Amino acid sequence: MQLLFAVVTVICVSLAIGVLLPGVGVVLGLVFVPAVIRAAAAIRRKEEAGLLKDRSSQVVAAVFVSAGITFVVWLASAVAFTIVCFPLGFAGYSDFGNPSRSRTASL
């Protein structure tokens, strides 16, 4: 039941912030929605193993740890995209952006 409240809270906070500051709401949604889903899976595994002692504090900790992991994965994918795609875009623009240097213009 607490995880359901956590999901509803994250969605409501993301939507409220999204109305006031759309960019921040989108980022919070991208970070916290997968984090709550991951935290739900982690809490369920701890419950099944019998390792869950203080449920409320472990739910909060699992959500924030999952948010940190989600943010790091999101940041790493953005860096990888930047490293791969921007040089390729600039290389393509430099070869084909100038009609005098284009391969088809010399034919």
N, C-alpha and C positions, 0 to 999 in steps of 0.2 A: 504494500500500500504506500510506503514511503517513496518507493521509486516512481510510482504513478504521480505522486505529488511533485517529485523532483522534475519529471518530464513536463508536467503542466506548468510548473513554475518557470522552467527554462524557456518554454515556448512563449509564455506570456511576457516574460521580461524581454526576450528578444524582439517580440512584436512591438512592445511599448517603446523600447529604445529605437527600433526601426522606424517608428512613426516620427520620433523627434530627430534622430540622427540616422538616416537610412544606411549610410556606409557602415557605421558601427554596429547597427542591428544585424546586418548581413554577416559581418565578421563573427559576431557573437553566436549567431545561428549556425554558422559553418563550424565553429569550434565546439560549442556546448551540446548540440543535438547528438553528434556522434559520441561525445564524451559520456552523455547520460546513457546511451545505449550500451556502450562498453562497460560502464559502471554497473548497469543492471546485470549484465552477464557475469561480471566479477563477483558481485554480491550473491548471485544465485549459486555460483560455484562454491563460495565460502559457506553458504547455508547448507548445501548438500554435504560438504566435507565436515561440518560441525565446528568450523573455526570462527563463526560469527558471534562475538561476545557483546559489544556495545553497538547495536545496529545503527543508531542515528549518527554517531560520530564516524563510523566506518563508511556509511553511505556518503556523507559529505566529503570525507577524505578520498573515497573512490571517484567521486565526480570530479574533484579538482585535480587529482592525479591523472585521470583520463583526459581532462581538458588540456593539461600540460603535454601529454603524449600526442594528442590530436593537433595541438598547435605546432609542436616540433615537426610532425609529419607534414603538416600543411606548409610550414616554412621551408622544409627540405624540398618539397615538390616544386615550390615557387622558385627556389634557387636553381634547381635542376632545369626547369623550363627556361629560365633566363639564360643560363649558361649554354644551353643547346640551341634555343630558337633565335635569340637575338643575333648571334654571329651569322647564322644561316640566312636570316632576313637581310642583314647588311650585305652579305656576300651576293645574294640574289639581286639586291637593289643595285649594287655596284656593277654587276655584269649586264643586267638587262634594263636598268633605269635610264641609261644614256643611249639614245638611238644610234649615235655615231660609233659607239663601241660594241654594239650588239652584233651577235654572230649572223643574224639574218640580214642586217644592213649591208654586210660586205659581200653577199652573194649576188 
